[in-house]
Amino acid sequence: MIALPGVTLATGRADVARQILLAFAGYVDGGMLPNNFPDAGGKPEYNTVDAALWYFEAVRQYFSATQDGRTLLQLFPTLAEMIDAHVKGTRYNIHVDPADGLLYAGAPGVQLTWMTRAWVIGW
């Protein structure tokens, strides 16, 4: 999701961006997006706090570039589900802090950032 706007929108491939956003909507689980798809058909892994945030930003940039309200309406239920899950709390104690409205995350022994999987894409 971090690279989606630059790889697709900046290169005139809004249709590819749309397909990616719609495809990932199907993988939302407990309000979270997976940050890893294991080889050989393993189950996606959901151990990132920021993938959902990057998804919202990618959707925002897609809409800004395309004004495609139809796709935004298709994604709306998923986006609303993601917000609700974060307000109520999802995996790894990820939740909106009612005291200040900021996102809180943390669980013993779990790293919750995209950087923990950066090696998968060759960084």
DRENTI-512015 format. One line per field, with one value per residue (C-alpha): x, y, z; residue in three letters. Coordinates in nm, 3 decimals, padded with zeros to 5 digits. Layout:
N
east = c(X,...)
north = c(Y,...)
up = c(Z,...)
aa = c(ALA,...)
***
This chain:
123
east = c(00.000,00.293,00.412,00.072,00.022,00.369,00.374,00.021,-00.127,00.186,00.241,-00.112,-00.225,-00.530,-00.707,-00.434,-00.460,-00.835,-00.787,-00.532,-00.750,-01.053,-00.850,-00.704,-01.050,-01.120,-00.834,-00.939,-00.980,-01.064,-01.013,-00.657,-00.481,-00.222,00.139,00.260,00.131,00.336,00.444,00.261,-00.086,-00.029,-00.263,-00.198,-00.031,-00.184,00.086,00.111,-00.043,00.012,-00.107,-00.465,-00.351,-00.157,-00.462,-00.673,-00.404,-00.385,-00.765,-00.750,-00.484,-00.671,-00.990,-00.800,-00.643,-00.951,-01.263,-01.395,-01.689,-01.818,-01.508,-01.511,-01.868,-01.758,-01.477,-01.683,-01.818,-01.465,-01.329,-01.612,-01.544,-01.177,-01.258,-01.508,-01.258,-00.990,-01.228,-01.339,-00.993,-00.838,-00.538,-00.231,-00.414,-00.451,-00.725,-00.820,-00.738,-01.063,-00.868,-00.703,-00.831,-00.483,-00.411,-00.247,-00.076,00.137,00.158,00.447,00.685,00.516,00.665,00.387,00.533,00.579,00.954,00.948,00.871,01.083,01.324,01.047,01.053,01.429,01.510)
north = c(00.000,00.230,00.195,00.162,00.532,00.570,00.241,00.266,00.614,00.810,00.584,00.613,00.270,00.366,00.050,-00.160,00.045,-00.016,-00.392,-00.404,-00.204,-00.421,-00.742,-00.643,-00.557,-00.928,-01.003,-00.767,-00.967,-00.817,-00.475,-00.557,-00.608,-00.883,-00.782,-01.117,-01.383,-01.697,-01.913,-02.233,-02.108,-02.050,-01.827,-01.452,-01.304,-01.010,-00.865,-00.504,-00.195,00.034,-00.165,-00.054,00.307,00.278,00.121,00.425,00.653,00.451,00.471,00.847,00.895,00.671,00.874,01.203,01.093,00.934,01.078,00.721,00.736,00.397,00.218,00.428,00.312,-00.049,-00.005,00.189,-00.113,-00.249,00.088,00.127,-00.226,-00.140,00.175,-00.007,-00.284,-00.036,00.156,-00.166,-00.320,-00.584,-00.815,-00.729,-00.472,-00.239,00.008,00.372,00.519,00.675,00.933,01.101,00.930,00.810,00.459,00.236,-00.093,-00.337,-00.696,-00.872,-01.035,-00.901,-00.642,-00.448,-00.257,-00.304,-00.295,-00.638,-00.786,-00.554,-00.839,-01.023,-00.764,-00.737,-00.441)
up = c(00.000,00.059,-00.300,-00.467,-00.553,-00.703,-00.887,-01.026,-01.011,-01.098,-01.398,-01.534,-01.416,-01.212,-01.329,-01.167,-00.847,-00.843,-00.887,-00.605,-00.366,-00.438,-00.408,-00.072,00.059,00.039,00.277,00.556,00.874,01.211,01.059,00.957,00.626,00.594,00.567,00.442,00.207,00.268,-00.023,-00.114,-00.026,00.344,00.537,00.522,00.831,01.013,01.235,01.135,01.287,00.991,00.686,00.750,00.773,00.447,00.285,00.376,00.235,-00.087,-00.123,-00.060,-00.325,-00.569,-00.529,-00.551,-00.878,-01.035,-00.868,-00.900,-00.663,-00.774,-00.645,-00.330,-00.266,-00.319,-00.067,00.187,00.380,00.417,00.527,00.780,00.910,00.953,01.150,01.373,01.443,01.543,01.768,01.940,01.934,01.716,01.734,01.941,02.152,01.853,01.939,01.942,02.281,02.405,02.606,02.308,01.992,01.893,01.777,02.035,01.959,02.145,02.254,02.425,02.179,01.865,01.631,01.462,01.172,00.800,00.855,01.019,00.678,00.463,00.390,00.205,-00.072,-00.078,00.143)
aa = c(MET,ILE,ALA,LEU,PRO,GLY,VAL,THR,LEU,ALA,THR,GLY,ARG,ALA,ASP,VAL,ALA,ARG,GLN,ILE,LEU,LEU,ALA,PHE,ALA,GLY,TYR,VAL,ASP,GLY,GLY,MET,LEU,PRO,ASN,ASN,PHE,PRO,ASP,ALA,GLY,GLY,LYS,PRO,GLU,TYR,ASN,THR,VAL,ASP,ALA,ALA,LEU,TRP,TYR,PHE,GLU,ALA,VAL,ARG,GLN,TYR,PHE,SER,ALA,THR,GLN,ASP,GLY,ARG,THR,LEU,LEU,GLN,LEU,PHE,PRO,THR,LEU,ALA,GLU,MET,ILE,ASP,ALA,HIS,VAL,LYS,GLY,THR,ARG,TYR,ASN,ILE,HIS,VAL,ASP,PRO,ALA,ASP,GLY,LEU,LEU,TYR,ALA,GLY,ALA,PRO,GLY,VAL,GLN,LEU,THR,TRP,MET,THR,ARG,ALA,TRP,VAL,ILE,GLY,TRP)
***
